[in-house]
Amino acid sequence: PYGTFPVFRPGGDLYLVNLQSGQYRKLEVNSGAPESFHSWSSNGRWFVFASKRIDGISARLYFSHVDSNGIASKPFLLPQKNPHFYSSFLKTYNLPELIAKPVHISPQNLVRVFYDNAHMLNARLDPKVKEQLALQKSREPRETAAPETWRQQPSTH
């Protein structure tokens, strides 16, 4: 389907595209493991990306500097106070984001916004996504209504 990919994919690399010429090249930061989901700094000289280069399972955050010629420096792992942090950290980083200012929102408000149906109902889909969904739905087999006796009756308990 449109805009999806398997959860376990064997690889992924990061490329740099010259917007004037349209030429692209594989970045120097790639390893033999999957690299993905990058975010650029506001000055365009740094980027963060997720990589599974340590164990092939969990994505960790790496940073790299890009010089004025478009050459990326050797990436470094997000530093932690405890040098053994990553050997016991079982979570994975999926969508890193570089931001210029702190985000001031409590976890409770973030959850409330995330599950707010009124805002979700007002969200607008990309027209291409709508077309794909309509096409996909038109290809699905049509369900017929089950006879009344087949439907589960609500419990009175």
TANOR-V816748 format. One record per pair of residues at least 12 apart in sequence whose C-alpha atoms are under 10 Angstrom apart, sorted by the first residue. I is the first residue (numbers start at 1). GAP is how many residues later the second one is. Records with the same first field share a line. If there is no record, write none. Layout:
BEGIN
I=GAP  GAP
END
This chain:
BEGIN
1=128  131  132  135
2=126  127  128  129  130  131  134
3=126  129
8=49
9=25
10=22  23  24  46
11=20  21  22  23  24  25  41  45
12=18  19  20  21  22  23  24  25  39  40
13=13  14  15  16  17  18  19  20  21  22  23  24  38
14=12  13  14  15  16  17  20  21  22  23  24  35
15=12  13  14  15
16=12  54  55  56
17=53
18=52
27=39  43  44  45  46
28=36  43  44  45  46  47
29=20  22  33  34  35  42  43  44  45  46  47
30=21  23  44  45
31=20  21  22
32=19  20  21  24
33=18  19  20  21  22  23  24  26
34=16  17  18  19  22  23  25
35=14  15  16  17  18  24  25  26  27
36=12  13  14  15  16  23  58  59  60
37=12  13  14  24  56  57  58  59  60
38=12  13  23  24  25  56  57  58  59  60
39=24  56  57  58  59  60
40=23  24  25  56  57  58  59
41=24  56  57  58  59
42=56  57  58
44=21  22  23  24
45=19  20  21  22  23  25  27
46=17  18  19  20  21  26  27  52
47=15  16  17  18  19  25  28  49  50  51
48=13  14  15  16  17  27  28  29  30  47  48  49  50
49=12  13  14  15  26  28  44  45  46  47  48  49
50=12  13  27  42  43  44  45  46
51=26  41  42  43
52=40  41
54=23  32  33
55=32
57=33  35
58=28  31  32  33  34  35  36
59=32  33  34  35  36
60=17  18  26  31  32  33  34  36
61=14  15  16  17  18  31  32  33  34  35
62=12  13  14  15  16  17  34
63=12  13  14  15  16
64=12  13
END
